[in-house]
Amino acid sequence: MYSRILAPIDGSVTSAHAFDEAVKLARANGAMLQPLYIVDLHPVAFDAGAAFYPDLRSALIEEGRRLTAEAAERMAREGVKGKPRISEVEMAGDDVAERIELCAEDFGADLVVMGTHGKRGWRRLVLGSVAEHFMRRARCPVLLVPGREAEARAKLDVESTQAVV
């Protein structure tokens, strides 16, 4: 069904849950999987704390290396083919959703699996979530995976509804 799956990762619990689903889908379909980490300085570029952390870009790239290495190890254990990628948002150009779109096109993804929310809290409040923005731009199917907390709440709601009936 799917042969090339892109899975954006950012170190959040929801991202990890979405990556779990991407691994399952890739394994079941014999698909190539590309975990994607986006280096994005926009959320912190205007933060007063950024002035005290001059090597922020390097730290984000290092975090990306760590996360993509973990993803590659997991893929090897699960017998899933693919190679992780790190990409960087251009300060004067695109945003995270646009960067994911460009990477999906470059990879030839026929499915993108991503969490409904991740580590970009204040931007979500101001601009809407990356997942929502990406959904509006996507040119291939997108599987949005809620966090485990959302799944647990939904399960409790269903159970409580069934108990009442």
C-alpha positions as CSV (number, residue, x, y, z in Angstrom):
1,M,0.0,0.0,0.0
2,Y,2.7,2.5,1.0
3,S,6.3,2.3,-0.1
4,R,7.8,5.5,1.2
5,I,6.8,6.9,4.6
6,L,8.1,10.1,6.2
7,A,7.9,10.5,9.9
8,P,8.8,13.9,11.5
9,I,10.3,13.5,15.0
10,D,11.0,16.2,17.6
11,G,11.7,14.3,20.8
12,S,8.2,14.8,22.2
13,V,6.1,11.9,23.6
14,T,3.5,12.4,20.9
15,S,6.2,12.4,18.2
16,A,7.6,9.1,19.6
17,H,4.1,7.6,19.6
18,A,3.6,8.7,15.9
19,F,7.0,7.2,15.1
20,D,5.9,3.9,16.7
21,E,3.0,3.8,14.3
22,A,5.2,4.7,11.3
23,V,7.5,1.8,12.1
24,K,4.5,-0.6,12.3
25,L,3.2,0.6,9.0
26,A,6.7,0.5,7.3
27,R,7.3,-3.0,8.6
28,A,3.8,-4.2,7.5
29,N,4.1,-2.7,4.0
30,G,7.8,-3.4,3.5
31,A,8.1,0.4,3.1
32,M,11.1,2.7,3.3
33,L,10.9,4.9,6.3
34,Q,12.6,8.3,6.7
35,P,12.5,9.8,10.2
36,L,12.8,13.6,9.8
37,Y,14.2,16.1,12.4
38,I,13.7,19.7,11.6
39,V,16.1,22.3,13.0
40,D,14.0,25.4,13.7
41,L,15.3,28.5,15.3
42,H,12.2,30.6,14.8
43,P,10.5,29.8,18.1
44,V,13.5,30.9,20.1
45,A,14.9,33.6,17.8
46,F,13.0,36.3,19.6
47,D,13.1,34.8,23.0
48,A,15.2,36.8,25.5
49,G,16.8,33.5,26.6
50,A,18.2,33.0,23.2
51,A,20.8,35.7,23.8
52,F,22.2,33.6,26.6
53,Y,22.6,30.6,24.4
54,P,24.7,31.7,21.4
55,D,25.3,28.1,20.1
56,L,21.6,27.2,20.0
57,R,21.8,26.0,16.4
58,S,24.6,23.6,17.2
59,A,22.6,22.3,20.2
60,L,19.5,21.7,18.0
61,I,21.6,19.9,15.4
62,E,23.1,17.7,18.1
63,E,19.6,16.9,19.4
64,G,18.6,16.0,15.9
65,R,21.6,13.7,15.5
66,R,20.8,12.0,18.8
67,L,17.1,11.5,17.9
68,T,17.8,10.3,14.3
69,A,20.4,7.9,15.6
70,E,17.9,6.5,18.1
71,A,15.3,6.2,15.2
72,A,17.9,4.4,13.0
73,E,18.7,2.0,15.8
74,R,15.0,1.3,16.3
75,M,14.4,0.8,12.6
76,A,17.4,-1.7,12.4
77,R,15.9,-3.7,15.4
78,E,12.5,-3.8,13.7
79,G,13.9,-4.7,10.2
80,V,12.7,-1.5,8.6
81,K,14.6,0.0,5.7
82,G,15.4,3.7,5.5
83,K,17.7,6.5,6.5
84,P,17.0,9.4,8.9
85,R,17.3,13.0,7.7
86,I,18.0,16.3,9.4
87,S,16.7,19.5,7.6
88,E,16.8,23.1,8.6
89,V,14.2,25.8,8.3
90,E,15.5,28.8,6.5
91,M,15.2,31.9,8.7
92,A,14.0,34.1,5.9
93,G,12.0,31.5,4.1
94,D,9.9,28.6,5.2
95,D,8.5,27.3,8.5
96,V,8.4,23.8,9.9
97,A,5.3,22.6,8.0
98,E,6.7,24.0,4.7
99,R,10.1,22.3,5.4
100,I,8.3,18.9,6.1
101,E,6.4,19.4,2.8
102,L,9.7,20.0,0.9
103,C,11.3,17.0,2.5
104,A,8.3,14.8,1.8
105,E,8.4,15.8,-1.9
106,D,12.2,15.3,-2.0
107,F,11.8,11.8,-0.4
108,G,8.9,10.9,-2.7
109,A,6.8,10.1,0.4
110,D,3.4,8.5,-0.3
111,L,2.4,8.9,3.4
112,V,3.4,11.2,6.2
113,V,2.9,10.0,9.8
114,M,3.1,12.7,12.4
115,G,1.9,13.5,15.9
116,T,-0.9,15.9,16.5
117,H,1.3,18.2,18.7
118,G,4.9,18.3,19.7
119,K,7.5,20.6,21.3
120,R,6.3,23.9,19.7
121,G,3.9,25.0,22.4
122,W,3.9,28.8,22.1
123,R,3.8,28.8,18.3
124,R,0.8,26.4,18.4
125,L,-1.1,29.0,20.5
126,V,-0.1,31.8,18.2
127,L,0.0,30.3,14.7
128,G,-1.7,26.9,15.0
129,S,0.0,23.6,15.2
130,V,2.6,22.3,12.7
131,A,0.3,19.3,12.0
132,E,-2.6,21.5,11.2
133,H,-0.5,23.8,9.0
134,F,1.0,20.7,7.2
135,M,-2.4,19.2,6.6
136,R,-3.4,22.2,4.7
137,R,-0.3,22.0,2.5
138,A,0.1,18.2,2.1
139,R,0.1,16.6,-1.3
140,C,0.0,13.1,0.0
141,P,-2.0,11.2,2.6
142,V,-1.2,12.2,6.2
143,L,-1.8,10.0,9.3
144,L,-2.2,12.2,12.4
145,V,-1.5,10.3,15.6
146,P,-2.7,11.7,18.8
147,G,-0.7,11.5,22.0
148,R,-1.1,8.5,24.3
149,E,-2.8,10.8,26.7
150,A,-5.5,11.7,24.2
151,E,-6.0,8.0,23.4
152,A,-6.3,7.2,27.1
153,R,-8.9,9.9,27.6
154,A,-10.9,8.7,24.6
155,K,-10.8,5.1,25.9
156,L,-12.0,6.3,29.3
157,D,-14.8,8.3,27.6
158,V,-15.9,5.2,25.6
159,E,-15.8,3.0,28.7
160,S,-17.8,5.5,30.8
161,T,-20.4,5.9,28.0
162,Q,-20.8,2.1,27.7
163,A,-21.1,1.8,31.5
164,V,-24.0,4.3,31.4
165,V,-25.9,2.6,28.6
